[in-house]
Amino acid sequence: SDGESTSQRQAANEIEIYIDDLNHSYNEVADHFTITDDKSYTLSFETEPNKTARFKVVRDGKTILENRVKPGDD
């Protein structure tokens, strides 16, 4: 062992959140941050009745999650 813990060797990940709803454009980063461990993150959306919103999570330039949500989805 070289004396370093796994967390010290863990590479940082650049995370970008994109949201498409009444208040956000899907073409612009809604939030961005750097992580080295898993992190909980809560998204809030504002939509018109019966309309959907969408979001995607990008890690180091690659989309890792993309989904649509509608009012009432938990």
N, CA, C and O atoms as a CHARMM CRD file, in Angstrom:
* protein
*
  296
    1    1 SER  N      0.83800  -1.19000   0.00000 PROA 1      0.00000
    2    1 SER  CA     0.00000   0.00000   0.00000 PROA 1      0.00000
    3    1 SER  C      0.87900   1.24700   0.00000 PROA 1      0.00000
    4    1 SER  O      1.94500   1.26300   0.61500 PROA 1      0.00000
    5    2 ASP  N      0.43200   2.27900  -0.68500 PROA 2      0.00000
    6    2 ASP  CA     1.21800   3.50700  -0.75100 PROA 2      0.00000
    7    2 ASP  C      0.80500   4.52000   0.30900 PROA 2      0.00000
    8    2 ASP  O      1.32000   5.63800   0.33200 PROA 2      0.00000
    9    3 GLY  N     -0.11400   4.14200   1.17900 PROA 3      0.00000
   10    3 GLY  CA    -0.51000   4.99900   2.27600 PROA 3      0.00000
   11    3 GLY  C     -1.65600   5.94600   1.96300 PROA 3      0.00000
   12    3 GLY  O     -2.17400   6.59800   2.87000 PROA 3      0.00000
   13    4 GLU  N     -2.06500   6.04100   0.70100 PROA 4      0.00000
   14    4 GLU  CA    -3.18500   6.91700   0.35000 PROA 4      0.00000
   15    4 GLU  C     -4.49200   6.15600   0.47800 PROA 4      0.00000
   16    4 GLU  O     -4.58300   4.98500   0.11100 PROA 4      0.00000
   17    5 SER  N     -5.49600   6.83100   1.00000 PROA 5      0.00000
   18    5 SER  CA    -6.81300   6.20300   1.05800 PROA 5      0.00000
   19    5 SER  C     -7.46400   6.28100  -0.31800 PROA 5      0.00000
   20    5 SER  O     -7.04600   7.06700  -1.16900 PROA 5      0.00000
   21    6 THR  N     -8.47600   5.47100  -0.52500 PROA 6      0.00000
   22    6 THR  CA    -9.19200   5.47100  -1.79900 PROA 6      0.00000
   23    6 THR  C     -9.76700   6.84700  -2.10200 PROA 6      0.00000
   24    6 THR  O     -9.73900   7.28200  -3.25300 PROA 6      0.00000
   25    7 SER  N    -10.29300   7.54500  -1.08600 PROA 7      0.00000
   26    7 SER  CA   -10.90600   8.85200  -1.33200 PROA 7      0.00000
   27    7 SER  C     -9.87600   9.87500  -1.79800 PROA 7      0.00000
   28    7 SER  O    -10.21500  10.77900  -2.56200 PROA 7      0.00000
   29    8 GLN  N     -8.63100   9.75300  -1.35500 PROA 8      0.00000
   30    8 GLN  CA    -7.60500  10.69100  -1.79800 PROA 8      0.00000
   31    8 GLN  C     -7.23400  10.44900  -3.26000 PROA 8      0.00000
   32    8 GLN  O     -6.82200  11.38300  -3.94800 PROA 8      0.00000
   33    9 ARG  N     -7.36800   9.23100  -3.74000 PROA 9      0.00000
   34    9 ARG  CA    -7.04700   8.91500  -5.13200 PROA 9      0.00000
   35    9 ARG  C     -8.23900   9.11500  -6.05200 PROA 9      0.00000
   36    9 ARG  O     -8.07600   9.14100  -7.27200 PROA 9      0.00000
   37   10 GLN  N     -9.43400   9.25600  -5.49100 PROA 10     0.00000
   38   10 GLN  CA   -10.65200   9.39600  -6.29000 PROA 10     0.00000
   39   10 GLN  C    -10.57700  10.67500  -7.11600 PROA 10     0.00000
   40   10 GLN  O    -10.36700  11.75900  -6.57300 PROA 10     0.00000
   41   11 ALA  N    -10.74800  10.54800  -8.41800 PROA 11     0.00000
   42   11 ALA  CA   -10.73000  11.72000  -9.28500 PROA 11     0.00000
   43   11 ALA  C    -12.00800  12.52800  -9.09700 PROA 11     0.00000
   44   11 ALA  O    -13.08300  11.97000  -8.87700 PROA 11     0.00000
   45   12 ALA  N    -11.87800  13.82500  -9.18700 PROA 12     0.00000
   46   12 ALA  CA   -13.04400  14.69700  -9.10600 PROA 12     0.00000
   47   12 ALA  C    -13.84500  14.58500 -10.40000 PROA 12     0.00000
   48   12 ALA  O    -13.27900  14.41000 -11.47900 PROA 12     0.00000
   49   13 ASN  N    -15.16100  14.68800 -10.28000 PROA 13     0.00000
   50   13 ASN  CA   -16.06000  14.66800 -11.43200 PROA 13     0.00000
   51   13 ASN  C    -16.73400  16.02400 -11.55600 PROA 13     0.00000
   52   13 ASN  O    -17.25700  16.55900 -10.57800 PROA 13     0.00000
   53   14 GLU  N    -16.71900  16.57600 -12.76100 PROA 14     0.00000
   54   14 GLU  CA   -17.42500  17.82400 -13.04100 PROA 14     0.00000
   55   14 GLU  C    -18.85800  17.47800 -13.41600 PROA 14     0.00000
   56   14 GLU  O    -19.08700  16.74200 -14.37600 PROA 14     0.00000
   57   15 ILE  N    -19.81900  17.99800 -12.67100 PROA 15     0.00000
   58   15 ILE  CA   -21.23700  17.71100 -12.89100 PROA 15     0.00000
   59   15 ILE  C    -21.93400  18.97200 -13.39300 PROA 15     0.00000
   60   15 ILE  O    -21.74300  20.06100 -12.85200 PROA 15     0.00000
   61   16 GLU  N    -22.74900  18.80300 -14.44100 PROA 16     0.00000
   62   16 GLU  CA   -23.57400  19.88900 -14.95400 PROA 16     0.00000
   63   16 GLU  C    -25.01800  19.41300 -14.98000 PROA 16     0.00000
   64   16 GLU  O    -25.30700  18.29800 -15.41400 PROA 16     0.00000
   65   17 ILE  N    -25.92100  20.26700 -14.51300 PROA 17     0.00000
   66   17 ILE  CA   -27.35100  19.96700 -14.49400 PROA 17     0.00000
   67   17 ILE  C    -28.03800  20.87700 -15.51000 PROA 17     0.00000
   68   17 ILE  O    -27.85000  22.09300 -15.49100 PROA 17     0.00000
   69   18 TYR  N    -28.83200  20.28200 -16.39500 PROA 18     0.00000
   70   18 TYR  CA   -29.62600  21.03700 -17.36700 PROA 18     0.00000
   71   18 TYR  C    -31.10200  20.79100 -17.07200 PROA 18     0.00000
   72   18 TYR  O    -31.50600  19.65600 -16.81900 PROA 18     0.00000
   73   19 ILE  N    -31.90700  21.85000 -17.10400 PROA 19     0.00000
   74   19 ILE  CA   -33.34200  21.75000 -16.83200 PROA 19     0.00000
   75   19 ILE  C    -34.09600  22.48100 -17.93700 PROA 19     0.00000
   76   19 ILE  O    -33.68900  23.55600 -18.37600 PROA 19     0.00000
   77   20 ASP  N    -35.19200  21.88600 -18.37600 PROA 20     0.00000
   78   20 ASP  CA   -36.07800  22.51700 -19.35300 PROA 20     0.00000
   79   20 ASP  C    -37.46000  22.63100 -18.72500 PROA 20     0.00000
   80   20 ASP  O    -38.20400  21.65200 -18.66400 PROA 20     0.00000
   81   21 ASP  N    -37.80000  23.83600 -18.25700 PROA 21     0.00000
   82   21 ASP  CA   -39.12500  24.09800 -17.68800 PROA 21     0.00000
   83   21 ASP  C    -39.45400  25.56700 -17.92500 PROA 21     0.00000
   84   21 ASP  O    -38.81600  26.21300 -18.75600 PROA 21     0.00000
   85   22 LEU  N    -40.42500  26.09600 -17.21900 PROA 22     0.00000
   86   22 LEU  CA   -40.81100  27.49400 -17.42900 PROA 22     0.00000
   87   22 LEU  C    -39.68800  28.47600 -17.09500 PROA 22     0.00000
   88   22 LEU  O    -39.64600  29.57500 -17.64800 PROA 22     0.00000
   89   23 ASN  N    -38.79200  28.09700 -16.21000 PROA 23     0.00000
   90   23 ASN  CA   -37.76300  29.02300 -15.72900 PROA 23     0.00000
   91   23 ASN  C    -36.35600  28.74300 -16.24200 PROA 23     0.00000
   92   23 ASN  O    -35.44200  29.52400 -15.98100 PROA 23     0.00000
   93   24 HSD  N    -36.16700  27.64400 -16.96500 PROA 24     0.00000
   94   24 HSD  CA   -34.82400  27.25600 -17.40000 PROA 24     0.00000
   95   24 HSD  C    -34.82500  26.85500 -18.87200 PROA 24     0.00000
   96   24 HSD  O    -35.78800  26.27500 -19.37300 PROA 24     0.00000
   97   25 SER  N    -33.73800  27.17100 -19.54400 PROA 25     0.00000
   98   25 SER  CA   -33.53600  26.73600 -20.92600 PROA 25     0.00000
   99   25 SER  C    -32.65500  25.49300 -20.92600 PROA 25     0.00000
  100   25 SER  O    -31.66800  25.43000 -20.19200 PROA 25     0.00000
  101   26 TYR  N    -33.00800  24.49900 -21.74900 PROA 26     0.00000
  102   26 TYR  CA   -32.23800  23.25300 -21.82900 PROA 26     0.00000
  103   26 TYR  C    -30.85100  23.48600 -22.42200 PROA 26     0.00000
  104   26 TYR  O    -29.97100  22.63300 -22.30800 PROA 26     0.00000
  105   27 ASN  N    -30.65900  24.63500 -23.05200 PROA 27     0.00000
  106   27 ASN  CA   -29.37300  24.93800 -23.68100 PROA 27     0.00000
  107   27 ASN  C    -28.37800  25.58600 -22.72600 PROA 27     0.00000
  108   27 ASN  O    -27.22000  25.79800 -23.08500 PROA 27     0.00000
  109   28 GLU  N    -28.82300  25.90000 -21.51300 PROA 28     0.00000
  110   28 GLU  CA   -27.95500  26.56100 -20.54400 PROA 28     0.00000
  111   28 GLU  C    -27.81600  25.70600 -19.29400 PROA 28     0.00000
  112   28 GLU  O    -28.76900  25.05600 -18.86400 PROA 28     0.00000
  113   29 VAL  N    -26.62000  25.71300 -18.71500 PROA 29     0.00000
  114   29 VAL  CA   -26.37000  24.96000 -17.48900 PROA 29     0.00000
  115   29 VAL  C    -27.15000  25.60900 -16.35100 PROA 29     0.00000
  116   29 VAL  O    -26.98200  26.79900 -16.08200 PROA 29     0.00000
  117   30 ALA  N    -28.00700  24.83100 -15.67900 PROA 30     0.00000
  118   30 ALA  CA   -28.78300  25.33700 -14.54400 PROA 30     0.00000
  119   30 ALA  C    -27.95400  25.32700 -13.26100 PROA 30     0.00000
  120   30 ALA  O    -28.14300  26.17300 -12.38700 PROA 30     0.00000
  121   31 ASP  N    -27.03200  24.36400 -13.15300 PROA 31     0.00000
  122   31 ASP  CA   -26.16500  24.26500 -11.98300 PROA 31     0.00000
  123   31 ASP  C    -24.94400  23.44900 -12.37000 PROA 31     0.00000
  124   31 ASP  O    -25.01200  22.60400 -13.26200 PROA 31     0.00000
  125   32 HSD  N    -23.84200  23.69700 -11.71000 PROA 32     0.00000
  126   32 HSD  CA   -22.64000  22.88800 -11.92900 PROA 32     0.00000
  127   32 HSD  C    -21.82300  22.85700 -10.64300 PROA 32     0.00000
  128   32 HSD  O    -21.81800  23.81200  -9.86600 PROA 32     0.00000
  129   33 PHE  N    -21.13500  21.74000 -10.43800 PROA 33     0.00000
  130   33 PHE  CA   -20.32400  21.56500  -9.24200 PROA 33     0.00000
  131   33 PHE  C    -19.36600  20.40800  -9.47200 PROA 33     0.00000
  132   33 PHE  O    -19.49400  19.66100 -10.44200 PROA 33     0.00000
  133   34 THR  N    -18.41600  20.27300  -8.57800 PROA 34     0.00000
  134   34 THR  CA   -17.43000  19.19700  -8.63500 PROA 34     0.00000
  135   34 THR  C    -17.66400  18.27100  -7.45200 PROA 34     0.00000
  136   34 THR  O    -17.87100  18.72700  -6.32700 PROA 34     0.00000
  137   35 ILE  N    -17.63000  16.96600  -7.71200 PROA 35     0.00000
  138   35 ILE  CA   -17.79400  15.99500  -6.62900 PROA 35     0.00000
  139   35 ILE  C    -16.67000  14.96500  -6.68700 PROA 35     0.00000
  140   35 ILE  O    -16.07000  14.73500  -7.73700 PROA 35     0.00000
  141   36 THR  N    -16.39900  14.35200  -5.54000 PROA 36     0.00000
  142   36 THR  CA   -15.47900  13.22000  -5.48400 PROA 36     0.00000
  143   36 THR  C    -16.16600  11.99300  -4.90700 PROA 36     0.00000
  144   36 THR  O    -15.60000  10.90000  -4.90900 PROA 36     0.00000
  145   37 ASP  N    -17.39900  12.17500  -4.40700 PROA 37     0.00000
  146   37 ASP  CA   -18.20800  11.08100  -3.87100 PROA 37     0.00000
  147   37 ASP  C    -19.64400  11.28000  -4.33200 PROA 37     0.00000
  148   37 ASP  O    -19.99600  12.34800  -4.83300 PROA 37     0.00000
  149   38 ASP  N    -20.47900  10.25100  -4.16200 PROA 38     0.00000
  150   38 ASP  CA   -21.89600  10.38200  -4.48800 PROA 38     0.00000
  151   38 ASP  C    -22.49500  11.55200  -3.71500 PROA 38     0.00000
  152   38 ASP  O    -22.07600  11.85000  -2.59700 PROA 38     0.00000
  153   39 LYS  N    -23.47100  12.20500  -4.31800 PROA 39     0.00000
  154   39 LYS  CA   -24.11400  13.36400  -3.69400 PROA 39     0.00000
  155   39 LYS  C    -25.59300  13.33600  -4.01600 PROA 39     0.00000
  156   39 LYS  O    -25.98200  13.07000  -5.15300 PROA 39     0.00000
  157   40 SER  N    -26.42100  13.61000  -3.01600 PROA 40     0.00000
  158   40 SER  CA   -27.86000  13.77100  -3.24700 PROA 40     0.00000
  159   40 SER  C    -28.09600  15.16000  -3.81700 PROA 40     0.00000
  160   40 SER  O    -27.42000  16.12200  -3.45100 PROA 40     0.00000
  161   41 TYR  N    -29.06900  15.24800  -4.72100 PROA 41     0.00000
  162   41 TYR  CA   -29.37400  16.53100  -5.35200 PROA 41     0.00000
  163   41 TYR  C    -30.86200  16.55300  -5.65100 PROA 41     0.00000
  164   41 TYR  O    -31.39300  15.60600  -6.23300 PROA 41     0.00000
  165   42 THR  N    -31.53500  17.61900  -5.26100 PROA 42     0.00000
  166   42 THR  CA   -32.97300  17.74300  -5.48600 PROA 42     0.00000
  167   42 THR  C    -33.22800  18.73500  -6.61000 PROA 42     0.00000
  168   42 THR  O    -32.71100  19.85200  -6.59900 PROA 42     0.00000
  169   43 LEU  N    -34.03100  18.31500  -7.57800 PROA 43     0.00000
  170   43 LEU  CA   -34.42700  19.18200  -8.68400 PROA 43     0.00000
  171   43 LEU  C    -35.84400  19.67200  -8.45300 PROA 43     0.00000
  172   43 LEU  O    -36.71200  18.90200  -8.04100 PROA 43     0.00000
  173   44 SER  N    -36.07800  20.94100  -8.71400 PROA 44     0.00000
  174   44 SER  CA   -37.42700  21.50400  -8.64700 PROA 44     0.00000
  175   44 SER  C    -37.79300  22.02500 -10.02600 PROA 44     0.00000
  176   44 SER  O    -36.98200  22.65900 -10.70000 PROA 44     0.00000
  177   45 PHE  N    -39.03500  21.74900 -10.44000 PROA 45     0.00000
  178   45 PHE  CA   -39.50100  22.14200 -11.76400 PROA 45     0.00000
  179   45 PHE  C    -40.74400  22.99800 -11.64200 PROA 45     0.00000
  180   45 PHE  O    -41.51300  22.86800 -10.68900 PROA 45     0.00000
  181   46 GLU  N    -40.93300  23.87200 -12.61300 PROA 46     0.00000
  182   46 GLU  CA   -42.17200  24.62600 -12.71600 PROA 46     0.00000
  183   46 GLU  C    -42.67900  24.45100 -14.14200 PROA 46     0.00000
  184   46 GLU  O    -42.00200  24.81100 -15.10400 PROA 46     0.00000
  185   47 THR  N    -43.88900  23.88800 -14.26200 PROA 47     0.00000
  186   47 THR  CA   -44.46400  23.64700 -15.58500 PROA 47     0.00000
  187   47 THR  C    -45.89700  24.15900 -15.63600 PROA 47     0.00000
  188   47 THR  O    -46.52200  24.42700 -14.61000 PROA 47     0.00000
  189   48 GLU  N    -46.38600  24.28400 -16.83800 PROA 48     0.00000
  190   48 GLU  CA   -47.79700  24.59300 -17.01600 PROA 48     0.00000
  191   48 GLU  C    -48.58700  23.30900 -16.78800 PROA 48     0.00000
  192   48 GLU  O    -48.04000  22.21600 -16.93600 PROA 48     0.00000
  193   49 PRO  N    -49.86500  23.42600 -16.43200 PROA 49     0.00000
  194   49 PRO  CA   -50.67400  22.21400 -16.22300 PROA 49     0.00000
  195   49 PRO  C    -50.61000  21.28800 -17.44000 PROA 49     0.00000
  196   49 PRO  O    -50.69600  21.74100 -18.58100 PROA 49     0.00000
  197   50 ASN  N    -50.46000  20.00800 -17.18500 PROA 50     0.00000
  198   50 ASN  CA   -50.41800  18.96000 -18.21000 PROA 50     0.00000
  199   50 ASN  C    -49.22200  19.05400 -19.15100 PROA 50     0.00000
  200   50 ASN  O    -49.22600  18.41900 -20.20600 PROA 50     0.00000
  201   51 LYS  N    -48.21400  19.81800 -18.80100 PROA 51     0.00000
  202   51 LYS  CA   -46.98900  19.90900 -19.59900 PROA 51     0.00000
  203   51 LYS  C    -45.87400  19.16600 -18.87000 PROA 51     0.00000
  204   51 LYS  O    -45.92600  18.99200 -17.65200 PROA 51     0.00000
  205   52 THR  N    -44.87900  18.73300 -19.61400 PROA 52     0.00000
  206   52 THR  CA   -43.74900  18.04600 -19.00300 PROA 52     0.00000
  207   52 THR  C    -42.54100  18.97200 -18.92700 PROA 52     0.00000
  208   52 THR  O    -42.42300  19.93900 -19.68000 PROA 52     0.00000
  209   53 ALA  N    -41.66300  18.65200 -18.01200 PROA 53     0.00000
  210   53 ALA  CA   -40.35200  19.28700 -17.91600 PROA 53     0.00000
  211   53 ALA  C    -39.33200  18.18500 -18.18000 PROA 53     0.00000
  212   53 ALA  O    -39.67700  17.00400 -18.15800 PROA 53     0.00000
  213   54 ARG  N    -38.10500  18.55300 -18.42400 PROA 54     0.00000
  214   54 ARG  CA   -37.08000  17.53100 -18.59600 PROA 54     0.00000
  215   54 ARG  C    -35.77800  18.01300 -17.97900 PROA 54     0.00000
  216   54 ARG  O    -35.58000  19.20400 -17.74100 PROA 54     0.00000
  217   55 PHE  N    -34.90400  17.06100 -17.72900 PROA 55     0.00000
  218   55 PHE  CA   -33.60800  17.38800 -17.15100 PROA 55     0.00000
  219   55 PHE  C    -32.58100  16.38800 -17.63500 PROA 55     0.00000
  220   55 PHE  O    -32.91700  15.29300 -18.08600 PROA 55     0.00000
  221   56 LYS  N    -31.32900  16.77900 -17.53400 PROA 56     0.00000
  222   56 LYS  CA   -30.24200  15.83400 -17.77200 PROA 56     0.00000
  223   56 LYS  C    -29.08300  16.17700 -16.85800 PROA 56     0.00000
  224   56 LYS  O    -28.88100  17.32600 -16.46600 PROA 56     0.00000
  225   57 VAL  N    -28.32400  15.13100 -16.52900 PROA 57     0.00000
  226   57 VAL  CA   -27.13900  15.25900 -15.70200 PROA 57     0.00000
  227   57 VAL  C    -25.95400  14.85200 -16.56600 PROA 57     0.00000
  228   57 VAL  O    -25.94400  13.77200 -17.15600 PROA 57     0.00000
  229   58 VAL  N    -24.96200  15.72200 -16.63300 PROA 58     0.00000
  230   58 VAL  CA   -23.77200  15.48000 -17.44300 PROA 58     0.00000
  231   58 VAL  C    -22.57500  15.38100 -16.50500 PROA 58     0.00000
  232   58 VAL  O    -22.34500  16.26900 -15.68400 PROA 58     0.00000
  233   59 ARG  N    -21.81000  14.29100 -16.63300 PROA 59     0.00000
  234   59 ARG  CA   -20.59700  14.09800 -15.83200 PROA 59     0.00000
  235   59 ARG  C    -19.39900  14.08900 -16.76500 PROA 59     0.00000
  236   59 ARG  O    -19.31000  13.25300 -17.66400 PROA 59     0.00000
  237   60 ASP  N    -18.49500  15.00300 -16.55500 PROA 60     0.00000
  238   60 ASP  CA   -17.27400  15.08900 -17.35800 PROA 60     0.00000
  239   60 ASP  C    -17.57600  15.04100 -18.85300 PROA 60     0.00000
  240   60 ASP  O    -16.88700  14.35800 -19.61100 PROA 60     0.00000
  241   61 GLY  N    -18.61900  15.77800 -19.27500 PROA 61     0.00000
  242   61 GLY  CA   -18.94600  15.88400 -20.69000 PROA 61     0.00000
  243   61 GLY  C    -19.82800  14.78900 -21.25200 PROA 61     0.00000
  244   61 GLY  O    -20.18700  14.84100 -22.42800 PROA 61     0.00000
  245   62 LYS  N    -20.19200  13.78900 -20.44000 PROA 62     0.00000
  246   62 LYS  CA   -21.05100  12.68900 -20.90100 PROA 62     0.00000
  247   62 LYS  C    -22.38400  12.71400 -20.16900 PROA 62     0.00000
  248   62 LYS  O    -22.42000  12.82500 -18.94300 PROA 62     0.00000
  249   63 THR  N    -23.48500  12.61100 -20.91900 PROA 63     0.00000
  250   63 THR  CA   -24.80600  12.55300 -20.29300 PROA 63     0.00000
  251   63 THR  C    -24.95200  11.21300 -19.58100 PROA 63     0.00000
  252   63 THR  O    -24.83000  10.15800 -20.20200 PROA 63     0.00000
  253   64 ILE  N    -25.21700  11.25800 -18.26800 PROA 64     0.00000
  254   64 ILE  CA   -25.36100  10.01900 -17.49600 PROA 64     0.00000
  255   64 ILE  C    -26.80100   9.77200 -17.07100 PROA 64     0.00000
  256   64 ILE  O    -27.14100   8.66600 -16.65100 PROA 64     0.00000
  257   65 LEU  N    -27.66300  10.80400 -17.17800 PROA 65     0.00000
  258   65 LEU  CA   -29.06900  10.65200 -16.81500 PROA 65     0.00000
  259   65 LEU  C    -29.86500  11.69800 -17.56600 PROA 65     0.00000
  260   65 LEU  O    -29.48500  12.86800 -17.61600 PROA 65     0.00000
  261   66 GLU  N    -30.98300  11.26400 -18.15500 PROA 66     0.00000
  262   66 GLU  CA   -31.86900  12.19200 -18.84700 PROA 66     0.00000
  263   66 GLU  C    -33.28200  11.67100 -18.68700 PROA 66     0.00000
  264   66 GLU  O    -33.53400  10.48000 -18.86600 PROA 66     0.00000
  265   67 ASN  N    -34.21100  12.56700 -18.34900 PROA 67     0.00000
  266   67 ASN  CA   -35.56600  12.10700 -18.07900 PROA 67     0.00000
  267   67 ASN  C    -36.55300  13.24900 -18.25900 PROA 67     0.00000
  268   67 ASN  O    -36.18600  14.42400 -18.24200 PROA 67     0.00000
  269   68 ARG  N    -37.82300  12.87000 -18.43300 PROA 68     0.00000
  270   68 ARG  CA   -38.93200  13.82400 -18.47400 PROA 68     0.00000
  271   68 ARG  C    -39.77200  13.61000 -17.22000 PROA 68     0.00000
  272   68 ARG  O    -39.90700  12.49000 -16.72900 PROA 68     0.00000
  273   69 VAL  N    -40.32700  14.69400 -16.71900 PROA 69     0.00000
  274   69 VAL  CA   -41.19800  14.62800 -15.54300 PROA 69     0.00000
  275   69 VAL  C    -42.44200  15.44900 -15.82400 PROA 69     0.00000
  276   69 VAL  O    -42.41400  16.39900 -16.60700 PROA 69     0.00000
  277   70 LYS  N    -43.53100  15.07200 -15.17400 PROA 70     0.00000
  278   70 LYS  CA   -44.76600  15.83600 -15.31200 PROA 70     0.00000
  279   70 LYS  C    -45.32800  16.10500 -13.93100 PROA 70     0.00000
  280   70 LYS  O    -44.97100  15.41300 -12.97800 PROA 70     0.00000
  281   71 PRO  N    -46.20800  17.10300 -13.80000 PROA 71     0.00000
  282   71 PRO  CA   -46.76900  17.39900 -12.48100 PROA 71     0.00000
  283   71 PRO  C    -47.35800  16.14300 -11.84400 PROA 71     0.00000
  284   71 PRO  O    -48.05000  15.36400 -12.49900 PROA 71     0.00000
  285   72 GLY  N    -47.07200  15.96600 -10.56900 PROA 72     0.00000
  286   72 GLY  CA   -47.57900  14.80000  -9.85600 PROA 72     0.00000
  287   72 GLY  C    -46.59600  13.64800  -9.78400 PROA 72     0.00000
  288   72 GLY  O    -46.78200  12.74100  -8.97200 PROA 72     0.00000
  289   73 ASP  N    -45.54000  13.65200 -10.61800 PROA 73     0.00000
  290   73 ASP  CA   -44.50500  12.62100 -10.52300 PROA 73     0.00000
  291   73 ASP  C    -43.72500  12.84100  -9.23800 PROA 73     0.00000
  292   73 ASP  O    -43.37800  13.97300  -8.89900 PROA 73     0.00000
  293   74 ASP  N    -43.45000  11.75500  -8.52700 PROA 74     0.00000
  294   74 ASP  CA   -42.63400  11.87500  -7.31500 PROA 74     0.00000
  295   74 ASP  C    -41.25000  11.34600  -7.57600 PROA 74     0.00000
  296   74 ASP  O    -40.40500  11.35700  -6.68000 PROA 74     0.00000
